[in-house]
Amino acid sequence: MEAPTSSTLSVKQPFKQNVPLPRTRSTTSRSIVSVVVLDQQEKEESDPLVPPPKATKSERISWFRRKLPELEILKSTTKSKRFHGRVLELYNKNCSAQFFMVWLSPAKSFGPREMLAVDTLFTTNPGACLVILSNSLDSPRGSTILKPLLDQGFNLVAVTLDIPFLVKNTPAQAWLKKLKSGKMDPGSIPLFMNLSDLTRLAVLYKYGGIYLDTDIIFLNSMTGLRNAIGAQSLHPRTKRWTRLNNAVMVFDLYHPLMREFLQEYSTTFDGNRWGYNSPYLVSRVINRLGGHKPEYNLTIFPPDAFYPVNWLKIPSLFKKPATTREAKWVEKTVQDMKEGSYMIHLWNKVTRKMKIEEGSVMHKLISTHCTVCGNITESHA
C-alpha cells in the first residue's frame, strides 16, 4: 500500500519520545467524543456486509445488489429516526464530555476488551456521557452486556444509527445514493469497515467532538482538546509526520477539514484497499491542503499522545517481567505513559488474542485507570 508523502507541517511536541522497549521473552504475535468500533470476530460468511471471497468486480456488484433489501443499516427506519432525539436527550444531562461509539458488529462480539476501553474512558473522564451508535447493542441483549457499566451510574446509552440522516447535506450523501443504487462496487473489504470510516467522519462533522476507536486504554482526560489529530509516525531526522491515523480525531462542529474528509471519501472511495478510506484518507487530505490555515486551528500531536507504542512493539506491554531489569523497565514505562500520553492504542489486529499478564505494563495501567475492572487478564479473544 502506498504511504502518503511527508507533510511540511511539524507536530506539536508536548510529550516524551516513544518509550524504548527492552528485549523480552518471545512475544505472541462541553467536548464531544465519538468512538467507532470495528470487530471481525464473527464468522464473515454469516455477515451480509462481507462479500464472497475472490469475487470479481462484476460478481461483487451482483452480490451486493441481491443483498441490498436486507441491509437495514443503509436505511432510515422508525427506530433509527429516533437517533437525533436520543442523542440530544443525553446531552441534557450536563455531561462533562460526550462520547460517541459506533458498533457495527453483533452484540455478542462486544467483549471484555471493549468493556475495558469504555470503563477506562469513563474513569479518566468523570461525568462524561457515551452514546453507542449500534443496531445490535440497542437491544435487550445489548442492555445486558452493558449492565456492569450502567450499574456504576455511567451516562451510557446505545442508539440505533441512522446513516442516511448522518450524511444528509454532506458530500457523502451522493456516495450513499450511488451505493444504494446497486451500481457501485462495494469492494472486497467488508462493507462494515468502510461504513464505520464514513460514520466517524459524519458524526464528527454533524456533532463535533472526539472520535476514538475502542482498542484503546485511556490514561488521561481528553476534554480540553480541540481540533487535533495524531501522527502515527515521524521522519527520524526532520520529526515531521509521515503518517497520520484516524483512530483518534478531535474536531469542532462543522469543521471545514471534516467536510474535506467527507468529500474525499465520496469522490475517491476504494473498497479494495485497506486503510485507503480511513488513515490514508486523512493523511493525504491534510498533506494536500496543509493544516496551517488559520481557519483550521489544527494541532497535529506526536505519536506519544495517542500511539505511544507502535503495532510492532505493542506485544511487549502485555508480558509480565521475568528479570529485575524488565521489572524496572515496566515501572518506568508505566510512569512515562501516565505522564506523557492520553491513551494507549492496543492495535487490536495484533493483540486481540494476547492475554494481559498480571504485572505487565498493560495490567498495571488498566488496574489504575478503571472502575469496573472486570476480566483484565481474560480480556483477549
TIRO-798119 format. One record per residue (C-alpha): x, z, y; residue in three letters. Coordinates in steps of 0.05 Angstrom, whole numbers. Last residue first. Layout:
N
- X, Z, Y, ala
...
//
This chain:
381
- -206, 444, -267, ala
- -169, 499, -229, his
- -196, 560, -194, ser
- -180, 608, -251, glu
- -126, 648, -216, thr
- -168, 657, -153, ile
- -233, 667, -192, asn
- -272, 701, -136, gly
- -241, 723, -70, cys
- -308, 739, -38, val
- -274, 755, 29, thr
- -212, 711, 31, cys
- -149, 706, 72, his
- -104, 760, 42, thr
- -115, 741, -31, ser
- -112, 667, -14, ile
- -42, 673, 16, leu
- -14, 716, -40, lys
- -43, 673, -96, his
- -19, 609, -62, met
- 52, 635, -54, val
- 54, 657, -126, ser
- 47, 729, -149, gly
- -11, 714, -196, glu
- -9, 641, -218, glu
- -56, 591, -186, ile
- -70, 546, -246, lys
- -59, 472, -236, met
- -113, 423, -257, lys
- -134, 406, -185, arg
- -62, 405, -161, thr
- -42, 332, -153, val
- -108, 299, -135, lys
- -126, 364, -100, asn
- -73, 355, -46, trp
- -75, 430, -31, leu
- -76, 425, 45, his
- -52, 491, 72, ile
- -82, 518, 136, met
- -72, 534, 210, tyr
- 2, 538, 201, ser
- 62, 574, 232, gly
- 52, 649, 228, glu
- 16, 655, 162, lys
- 58, 597, 135, met
- 123, 630, 154, asp
- 103, 697, 123, gln
- 81, 666, 57, val
- 144, 624, 54, thr
- 189, 683, 67, lys
- 155, 725, 12, glu
- 157, 668, -38, val
- 230, 653, -22, trp
- 248, 726, -35, lys
- 213, 724, -102, ala
- 249, 659, -119, glu
- 316, 691, -106, arg
- 298, 752, -147, thr
- 280, 707, -205, thr
- 217, 683, -242, ala
- 172, 675, -182, pro
- 99, 657, -195, lys
- 82, 584, -192, lys
- 26, 553, -150, phe
- 68, 541, -88, leu
- 117, 499, -127, ser
- 62, 449, -143, pro
- 59, 430, -68, ile
- 126, 394, -67, lys
- 105, 322, -78, leu
- 39, 330, -41, trp
- 73, 352, 23, asn
- 79, 424, 46, val
- 59, 446, 116, pro
- 1, 396, 120, tyr
- -45, 423, 174, phe
- 0, 452, 228, ala
- 67, 443, 195, asp
- 58, 367, 193, pro
- 65, 361, 268, pro
- 3, 361, 313, phe
- -20, 299, 350, ile
- -57, 323, 412, thr
- -106, 277, 447, leu
- -136, 282, 517, asn
- -167, 214, 500, tyr
- -190, 199, 572, glu
- -119, 210, 597, pro
- -92, 155, 552, lys
- -33, 180, 510, his
- -62, 165, 442, gly
- -38, 94, 433, gly
- -86, 37, 421, leu
- -51, 3, 363, arg
- -17, 64, 332, asn
- -81, 105, 343, ile
- -122, 52, 307, val
- -70, 41, 252, arg
- -63, 115, 235, ser
- -137, 130, 238, val
- -151, 74, 188, leu
- -92, 90, 143, tyr
- -119, 160, 132, pro
- -190, 136, 117, ser
- -215, 64, 107, asn
- -150, 38, 78, tyr
- -138, 101, 37, gly
- -145, 67, -29, trp
- -151, -8, -22, arg
- -210, -44, -56, asn
- -267, -23, -11, gly
- -239, -59, 49, asp
- -275, -47, 115, phe
- -243, -82, 174, thr
- -301, -92, 222, thr
- -344, -31, 208, ser
- -288, 18, 195, tyr
- -251, -5, 257, glu
- -313, 3, 300, gln
- -324, 72, 272, leu
- -252, 91, 288, phe
- -259, 63, 358, glu
- -322, 105, 368, arg
- -283, 166, 346, met
- -229, 148, 396, leu
- -280, 146, 453, pro
- -303, 218, 438, his
- -379, 220, 432, tyr
- -378, 296, 422, leu
- -308, 324, 425, asp
- -257, 312, 370, phe
- -217, 352, 319, val
- -195, 318, 254, met
- -168, 347, 190, val
- -165, 308, 125, ala
- -156, 246, 168, asn
- -81, 239, 159, asn
- -30, 209, 206, leu
- 31, 170, 184, arg
- 98, 155, 215, thr
- 96, 208, 268, trp
- 154, 213, 317, arg
- 210, 261, 299, lys
- 261, 209, 323, thr
- 311, 221, 266, arg
- 271, 240, 204, pro
- 210, 198, 224, his
- 151, 245, 215, leu
- 99, 253, 160, ser
- 27, 278, 151, gln
- 14, 279, 226, ala
- -47, 319, 247, gly
- -105, 303, 292, ile
- -129, 336, 356, ala
- -184, 330, 407, asn
- -198, 405, 417, arg
- -172, 466, 382, leu
- -192, 538, 400, gly
- -239, 549, 342, thr
- -185, 535, 290, met
- -175, 606, 265, ser
- -116, 618, 220, asn
- -98, 614, 146, leu
- -150, 568, 115, phe
- -139, 543, 44, ile
- -155, 469, 37, ile
- -180, 423, -17, asp
- -244, 426, 22, thr
- -232, 369, 71, asp
- -239, 386, 144, leu
- -275, 357, 204, tyr
- -271, 394, 270, ile
- -320, 388, 327, gly
- -365, 335, 356, gly
- -438, 325, 338, tyr
- -451, 250, 340, lys
- -380, 224, 336, tyr
- -356, 279, 289, leu
- -414, 266, 242, val
- -404, 191, 244, ala
- -329, 195, 228, leu
- -339, 244, 171, arg
- -396, 203, 144, thr
- -356, 138, 141, leu
- -300, 168, 100, asp
- -350, 201, 54, ser
- -386, 134, 46, leu
- -318, 105, 25, asn
- -308, 158, -27, met
- -380, 153, -51, phe
- -370, 78, -61, leu
- -322, 88, -118, pro
- -262, 43, -105, ile
- -271, -27, -134, ser
- -303, -54, -71, gly
- -373, -53, -42, pro
- -371, -129, -37, asp
- -427, -148, 12, met
- -489, -189, 0, lys
- -533, -133, -24, gly
- -568, -128, 44, ser
- -556, -53, 42, lys
- -482, -64, 55, leu
- -496, -111, 114, lys
- -543, -60, 146, lys
- -492, -5, 135, leu
- -438, -46, 169, trp
- -483, -62, 228, ala
- -497, 12, 239, gln
- -423, 27, 237, ala
- -413, 9, 310, pro
- -457, 67, 329, thr
- -529, 67, 353, asn
- -554, 93, 285, lys
- -495, 113, 240, val
- -517, 185, 229, leu
- -591, 168, 224, phe
- -579, 115, 170, pro
- -533, 165, 133, ile
- -585, 220, 129, asp
- -555, 280, 93, leu
- -594, 330, 51, thr
- -578, 399, 80, val
- -539, 457, 50, ala
- -540, 521, 92, val
- -488, 574, 108, leu
- -486, 629, 161, asn
- -446, 678, 119, phe
- -483, 742, 103, gly
- -438, 760, 44, gln
- -495, 745, -4, asp
- -495, 674, 22, leu
- -423, 665, -4, leu
- -439, 691, -74, pro
- -505, 651, -72, lys
- -472, 583, -61, leu
- -478, 562, -134, ile
- -549, 589, -140, thr
- -570, 554, -76, ser
- -542, 489, -103, gly
- -582, 496, -167, arg
- -646, 507, -126, pro
- -630, 444, -86, ser
- -594, 421, -23, asp
- -529, 423, -62, leu
- -542, 355, -93, ser
- -565, 318, -30, asn
- -505, 345, 8, ser
- -488, 355, 81, leu
- -462, 426, 80, ile
- -477, 461, 146, val
- -430, 518, 159, leu
- -435, 571, 214, cys
- -379, 615, 241, ala
- -384, 689, 257, gly
- -313, 702, 235, pro
- -267, 641, 230, asn
- -210, 663, 185, thr
- -256, 695, 133, thr
- -308, 639, 139, phe
- -257, 585, 123, leu
- -224, 627, 70, thr
- -290, 631, 32, asp
- -306, 557, 42, val
- -239, 537, 12, ala
- -245, 589, -42, leu
- -313, 561, -62, met
- -283, 491, -66, glu
- -231, 515, -115, arg
- -282, 555, -154, pro
- -327, 495, -167, gly
- -374, 446, -132, phe
- -376, 399, -190, ser
- -441, 429, -214, lys
- -474, 405, -150, ala
- -462, 332, -167, pro
- -416, 294, -120, ser
- -428, 271, -48, leu
- -411, 337, -13, trp
- -405, 331, 62, val
- -383, 394, 99, met
- -399, 411, 171, phe
- -375, 473, 207, phe
- -399, 508, 270, gln
- -356, 560, 305, ala
- -373, 627, 338, ser
- -445, 614, 317, cys
- -499, 632, 367, asn
- -554, 629, 313, lys
- -588, 570, 349, asn
- -537, 523, 320, tyr
- -568, 535, 251, leu
- -635, 508, 274, glu
- -600, 449, 307, leu
- -572, 429, 239, val
- -640, 438, 207, arg
- -672, 393, 259, gly
- -620, 339, 251, his
- -626, 337, 175, phe
- -702, 340, 169, arg
- -703, 264, 162, lys
- -666, 273, 96, ser
- -726, 304, 62, lys
- -777, 251, 83, thr
- -726, 198, 65, thr
- -676, 157, 104, ser
- -640, 114, 54, lys
- -568, 100, 34, leu
- -562, 164, -7, ile
- -624, 147, -46, glu
- -585, 93, -83, leu
- -636, 75, -138, glu
- -660, 10, -106, pro
- -589, -13, -91, leu
- -563, -11, -163, lys
- -581, -83, -181, arg
- -550, -109, -116, arg
- -488, -67, -131, phe
- -478, -98, -199, trp
- -486, -169, -171, ser
- -436, -153, -115, ile
- -388, -123, -165, arg
- -393, -183, -211, glu
- -379, -230, -153, ser
- -317, -191, -133, lys
- -292, -188, -205, thr
- -303, -126, -248, ala
- -243, -91, -276, lys
- -281, -26, -286, pro
- -356, -24, -271, pro
- -371, 2, -201, pro
- -378, 76, -185, val
- -436, 93, -138, leu
- -487, 98, -194, pro
- -447, 155, -225, asp
- -456, 161, -300, ser
- -395, 119, -318, glu
- -353, 160, -269, glu
- -354, 222, -312, lys
- -359, 280, -264, glu
- -295, 310, -236, gln
- -289, 256, -183, gln
- -295, 303, -123, asp
- -290, 288, -49, leu
- -310, 339, 2, val
- -323, 327, 77, val
- -314, 384, 123, val
- -342, 389, 192, ser
- -323, 438, 246, val
- -357, 449, 312, ile
- -324, 489, 366, ser
- -371, 532, 414, arg
- 43, 352, -246, ser
- 59, 414, -270, thr
- 123, 445, -247, thr
- 187, 458, -285, ser
- 220, 523, -265, arg
- 238, 526, -193, thr
- 288, 496, -147, arg
- 275, 524, -78, pro
- 226, 493, -28, leu
- 244, 482, 44, pro
- 188, 504, 92, val
- 168, 446, 137, asn
- 193, 455, 208, gln
- 166, 513, 248, lys
- 104, 505, 290, phe
- 85, 488, 362, pro
- 114, 418, 362, gln
- 64, 369, 391, lys
- 77, 301, 362, val
- 112, 244, 398, ser
- 76, 180, 410, leu
- 113, 115, 401, thr
- 77, 106, 336, ser
- 111, 88, 271, ser
- 82, 28, 235, thr
- 25, 38, 187, pro
- 43, 40, 113, ala
- 25, -18, 69, glu
- 0, 0, 0, met
//
